[in-house]
Amino acid sequence: VQLVESGGGSVQAGKSLRLSCAASRDTFRIPCMAWFRQAPGKEREIVATFNRDRYPTYADSVKGRFTISQDNAKNTLYLQMNSLKPEDTAMYYCAASLRIDCASYSAWGHGTQVTVSS
């Protein structure tokens, strides 16, 4: 499966962005999808996930501010990011797991940059 992210940009703190991830196959057939991010000099971290039951989970740092959603008609995964903070600055990646147990993610997009200024 190929994944293509879009929607990144440069915004001021407190503003919002919505990231999109277009998949090359039916998203309802993909067991798990997720958003990761990696800031310069830091390890990649998981931001939000959708498991096979489409139950969302979030990193503590984004709970209450970010929302993961999916439109199966468009084969697209979204990440709505509100109340952005400078520490949210990172390259954001969409990922898909084709494993039923979602133990690992094998498909990745190329990323979209999010920069938040104070």
C-alpha positions in Angstrom: 0.0 0.0 0.0 1.3 3.5 -0.9 0.6 6.4 1.4 0.8 10.1 0.6 0.6 12.8 3.3 -0.4 16.4 2.8 -1.6 19.4 4.8 1.5 20.3 6.6 2.7 23.9 6.9 3.9 26.7 9.1 1.5 28.2 11.7 1.6 30.1 14.9 1.0 28.6 18.2 -2.7 28.1 19.0 -3.7 27.6 15.4 -4.9 24.4 13.7 -3.9 22.2 10.8 -5.4 19.1 9.3 -3.2 16.5 7.8 -4.4 14.0 5.2 -3.0 10.6 4.2 -4.3 9.2 0.9 -4.0 5.4 0.7 -3.6 3.4 -2.6 -6.0 0.7 -1.3 -9.3 0.5 0.6 -8.6 1.8 4.0 -11.3 -0.3 5.6 -9.2 -3.3 4.7 -6.2 -2.0 6.5 -6.1 -3.4 10.0 -4.4 -0.4 11.6 -3.4 3.1 10.6 -1.4 5.6 12.5 0.3 9.0 12.6 3.9 9.3 13.8 6.1 12.3 14.1 9.8 12.9 14.3 11.4 16.2 15.4 15.0 17.1 14.6 17.4 15.2 16.9 14.6 13.1 18.4 13.3 9.6 17.9 10.2 9.0 16.0 7.1 8.8 18.2 3.6 7.6 17.7 1.0 10.4 17.8 -2.3 8.6 17.2 -3.6 5.2 16.0 -6.7 3.6 14.7 -6.8 -0.1 15.5 -8.8 -2.7 13.6 -11.9 -1.7 15.5 -11.2 1.9 14.6 -10.8 2.7 18.3 -8.5 5.8 18.5 -5.5 6.1 20.9 -3.4 9.2 21.4 0.0 10.1 22.9 -0.4 11.9 26.2 1.2 15.0 24.7 -1.6 15.4 22.1 -4.7 14.2 24.0 -7.5 16.6 23.8 -5.9 18.6 21.0 -5.5 16.1 18.1 -8.2 13.9 16.5 -7.6 11.0 14.2 -10.3 10.1 11.7 -10.8 8.1 8.5 -13.0 8.5 5.4 -13.2 5.1 3.8 -15.1 6.5 0.8 -12.0 8.6 0.1 -9.4 6.0 1.4 -8.0 8.8 3.5 -6.8 9.1 7.0 -6.8 12.5 8.8 -5.2 14.1 11.7 -6.9 17.2 13.0 -4.5 19.2 15.1 -5.8 22.0 17.2 -4.2 24.3 19.7 -0.8 23.6 18.2 2.3 24.2 20.3 5.9 24.8 19.2 6.8 21.4 20.6 4.5 19.9 17.9 7.0 20.9 15.3 8.1 17.8 13.4 7.8 15.7 10.3 4.6 13.8 10.4 4.2 10.4 8.9 1.3 8.3 8.1 1.7 4.5 8.5 -0.3 1.4 7.9 -0.1 -2.1 9.5 -1.2 -5.0 7.4 -0.9 -7.4 10.4 -4.1 -8.3 12.2 -2.4 -7.8 15.5 -1.0 -4.4 14.3 2.3 -5.3 15.9 4.4 -3.4 13.3 3.9 -0.8 10.6 5.2 -1.8 7.2 3.9 1.0 4.9 5.0 4.6 5.4 4.4 7.8 3.6 7.2 10.3 2.9 6.0 12.7 5.5 4.7 16.3 5.7 6.4 19.0 7.7 4.6 20.9 10.5 6.3 23.9 12.0 4.7 25.8 14.8 6.1 29.2 15.9 5.6 30.9 19.2 
